[in-house]
Amino acid sequence: MLTNYRKPVSLSLISTDQPLSSVVETAVTVYQKDQNRFHLLLSAPSFNEAEVVNSKSPESTSRQEQDHADLASSPRQWWLEIAPERVIMTHQGHGQVNYRHFWQQGAYGRTRYWLANESSQHNEPMRLHNFTRSLILKGDPMPEQLRVEYELLAGDVQLGSYILNIEIKH
């Protein structure tokens, strides 16, 4: 039986070896798939991009400004499939940067990033790997906290160590 509820949530991503940290406070809709499996849907607040740079004609400037306004007002969404042994997180951000992570305790997983450019909204993904050092899911019967500690790798080159933490406020 599928049940769901909506709660406030805090999502943070912190690098342990680079000056990078991000925190998003929003709401989450939690869908219970079965006793230990859940889907979480989060929408991040919109962000305002920088001003549009000059273009050749007033018509193209107007169109660029409208495209820019549409981008700034569209929501970014995260979809997480969580279970005690694995997590899949997908981010959709209106064609700018989209990604999908697969994490499993003590295992290598795939990470894919899609970057949009001016000629195409859908490019081939950039394929990376991650190694999940720790995956902790707390809460019974519903999730209260998810913490994933992982390394991001491009081949044999480490791109950093990260902590993803999600706290659902009850």
C-alpha positions in Angstrom: 0.0 0.0 0.0 1.4 3.4 -1.0 1.1 6.1 1.7 2.6 9.6 1.6 3.0 12.7 3.8 4.5 16.2 3.4 7.0 17.6 6.0 9.7 20.3 6.2 13.2 19.1 5.3 16.8 20.3 5.3 19.1 19.0 2.6 22.8 19.7 2.9 25.8 18.8 0.8 29.3 19.4 2.3 32.7 18.7 0.9 35.2 17.5 3.5 38.2 18.5 1.4 37.1 21.6 -0.6 35.4 24.9 0.3 32.0 23.7 -0.8 28.8 23.6 1.2 25.1 24.0 0.3 22.0 23.9 2.4 18.4 23.9 1.1 15.4 24.2 3.4 12.2 23.1 1.7 9.3 20.6 1.9 9.5 16.9 1.1 6.8 14.6 0.1 7.5 11.1 1.3 6.0 8.1 -0.4 6.2 4.8 1.4 6.7 2.0 -1.1 6.9 -0.8 1.4 8.1 -1.3 5.0 11.8 -0.2 4.3 11.6 1.6 0.9 10.6 5.2 0.4 10.6 7.8 -2.4 11.2 11.4 -1.5 10.3 14.3 -3.7 11.9 17.7 -2.9 11.5 21.0 -4.7 14.2 23.6 -4.1 13.3 27.3 -4.1 14.0 29.1 -7.4 17.2 31.1 -7.7 17.8 34.3 -9.7 20.5 34.1 -12.3 22.8 37.0 -13.4 21.6 39.5 -15.9 21.4 38.5 -19.6 24.4 39.8 -21.5 24.0 42.1 -24.5 22.9 40.6 -27.8 22.7 41.7 -31.4 19.1 42.7 -31.7 16.3 43.9 -29.5 14.1 41.0 -30.5 16.8 38.4 -29.5 17.4 40.3 -26.2 13.7 40.1 -25.4 13.6 36.4 -26.1 16.8 35.8 -24.1 15.4 37.7 -21.2 12.2 35.7 -21.3 14.1 32.4 -21.5 16.2 33.6 -18.5 13.1 34.5 -16.5 11.6 31.1 -17.2 14.8 29.4 -16.1 15.0 31.5 -12.9 11.4 30.8 -11.9 11.3 27.1 -12.6 11.8 24.7 -9.7 14.7 22.4 -9.2 13.6 19.0 -8.1 15.3 16.0 -6.4 13.8 12.6 -6.5 15.3 10.0 -4.1 14.6 6.3 -3.9 15.9 5.2 -0.5 16.2 1.8 1.2 18.6 0.8 4.1 21.1 -0.6 1.7 21.0 1.9 -1.2 20.0 5.3 -2.4 19.4 6.7 -5.9 19.1 10.5 -6.2 18.0 12.3 -9.4 18.2 16.1 -9.8 16.2 17.9 -12.5 16.9 21.6 -12.9 15.2 22.8 -16.0 17.9 21.7 -18.4 20.9 23.4 -16.7 22.6 20.7 -14.7 20.9 17.4 -14.2 22.4 14.4 -12.4 21.8 10.9 -11.0 23.8 9.3 -8.2 23.6 5.7 -7.2 25.0 4.9 -3.7 25.4 1.6 -1.9 27.3 1.0 1.4 30.9 0.0 0.7 30.5 -0.2 -3.0 31.3 1.8 -6.2 28.3 3.4 -7.8 27.6 5.4 -10.9 27.2 9.2 -11.1 26.0 10.9 -14.3 25.8 14.6 -15.0 24.0 16.1 -18.0 25.0 19.7 -18.9 22.9 21.7 -21.2 24.4 23.9 -23.9 23.0 26.4 -26.3 22.6 23.9 -29.2 20.9 21.1 -27.3 19.0 20.5 -24.1 20.0 16.9 -23.9 23.7 16.0 -24.2 25.4 12.7 -23.5 26.0 12.3 -19.8 29.4 12.8 -18.2 30.0 9.5 -16.4 31.7 9.4 -13.1 32.0 6.9 -10.2 31.5 7.2 -6.5 32.5 5.1 -3.6 30.1 5.1 -0.7 32.0 5.0 2.6 28.8 5.2 4.8 25.1 5.1 4.2 22.9 5.7 7.3 19.1 5.8 7.3 17.5 6.6 10.6 13.8 6.6 11.6 11.2 4.0 12.3 8.6 3.6 10.8 9.2 6.7 8.6 12.7 8.1 7.6 13.9 11.0 9.8 17.5 11.3 8.5 19.6 10.1 5.6 23.4 10.5 5.6 25.6 9.4 2.8 29.4 9.9 2.9 31.1 9.3 -0.5 34.0 10.0 -2.7 33.5 11.2 -6.3 35.9 9.8 -8.9 36.7 10.3 -12.6 38.6 7.2 -13.5 41.4 7.0 -10.9 41.3 10.7 -10.0 39.5 11.7 -6.9 37.2 14.7 -7.3 36.5 15.2 -3.6 34.8 13.7 -0.6 31.3 14.7 0.3 28.5 14.3 2.9 24.9 14.4 1.8 22.6 14.9 4.8 18.8 15.0 4.7 16.8 15.7 7.9 13.0 15.4 7.8 11.4 17.5 10.6 8.5 15.9 12.3 
